[in-house]
Amino acid sequence: MGLDYNGNKGFRLLSINERLNKGEILSKSALSLEYGVTQKTIQRDIDDLRTYLAETHFLKSEVAIKYDKARKGYYLVRFEREWLTNEEVLALSKILLESRAFCKTELDMLLSKLLTQVTPGSRKQVEMTICNEQFHYVPVKHNKNLLNSIWELSEYIATNELIEILYTRQDGISKIHDVKPVAIMFSEYYFYLIAFMADDSKDFPTVFRIDRIEKSKKLNEKFRIPYKDKFNEGEFRKRVQFMYTGPLKSNV
């Protein structure tokens, strides 16, 4: 069953707003024919969207619907603070491709979302710049989806949750660990969970590769680390060249 854009203003507003966010140039005459309403109705829809944006954004310069006389259509303008530039999207895309950290499915999804932020006139240029590298992309061997796991672990870190993980080592042996998660880091193609053992058997943090964490769950118990012992990602990265477990040693 198709949406009744003629009889339902809400459907029209959602559709027009989504298309503007995708970078389309929308003309009143074309929208009028497509949605089966008058051009005056489309103008009222545009005005309502402008009012909504004005009420939900503190500064008018943050986002606005403007009219392009040369192209005879409306388009959405975003302030750079909340909208990536073409150059930034290209740079981030190259970093993602070079990292090899994500499986092909997640990589393609991330690149697709980044490309929606490129202005329509430059999108083809960015796509052509990365298309060959994207086509020949070779992820690391585990080929697992990581985004949900990274997010879930970050929530445990933010709320100081003691967690249980089922971890498979490089030799294939799996073991359950109760840990205090304190940080997520990326190095040499992989994401890592940095955690202290729950029984405090080690004074230094243990490093777990996130793709080898088969399962994780919270134990409904909070942990507390004194401020003086708080984990410092920057200091850890300076003092540890590779993500190996053991007491911190200075590389300087």
C-alpha positions, 0 to 999 in steps of 0.5 A: 500500500503506497503512502497518501502524500496528497492526504497526509501532510506528515508523510510529505514533510518527512519525505521532503526533509529526508530528501533535503538531508540527502542533498537533493535540489527540490523544485516546487513544480516537481514536488507538486506533480509528484505528491499530487498537491498544489505549489502553494501547498508545497510552499507551506510545507517548506515554510513549516520545515523552516519553522521547525529547523529554526525552533530546533537549532539555536543558531540560524546559521547551523542549518537552513533551507535556501532557494537556488535561483539558478537551479530553481530549487530548494536545498539544505545548507548545514553549518560545518560544525555538524556537517563533514566537508568533502575533504574530511569525508575523503580523508576519513574514507581513506583511513577506514580503507587503510585500517582494514579493521572492519569486515566488508559489510560494515566497511561498505555501510560506513562509507555509504553513510559518509558519502551521504554527507558529500555535496551532490556535485562532488560525490562522484569525485569522492566515489571515484577516488576510493572505488578501486581501493574499496573494490579490492578491500581485504579485511583482516581474517576474522571477518566479524561484525565489530560495531555492536560489540564496540558499542556494548563494551563502551557502555560497560566502561562508561557505567563501570560494570563488572563483566564476564567475557568468553575469550578465545586465544590465538591457539583456539583455547576459550576461557571465561574471564571476569574483568573490569573494562576501562578502555577501548583502543585501536592498533595495528588493524585490531580493536582491543579491550583494556581491562583489569582482572576482577580478582585484582590478581594483576596490577597491570591491565590485560589486553583482549582483542575484541574480535576474539571476545565471543560473548560478554555480559554484565554481572550486575556489579559495579567496580571502582578504581581510585582516581590516582589509578585511573587508566590513561589511554594516552600514557598507555599508548606512549609506553606500549608499542604493541598491545601485549599484556604486562607491566608498563615499560617506558619506550623512551 
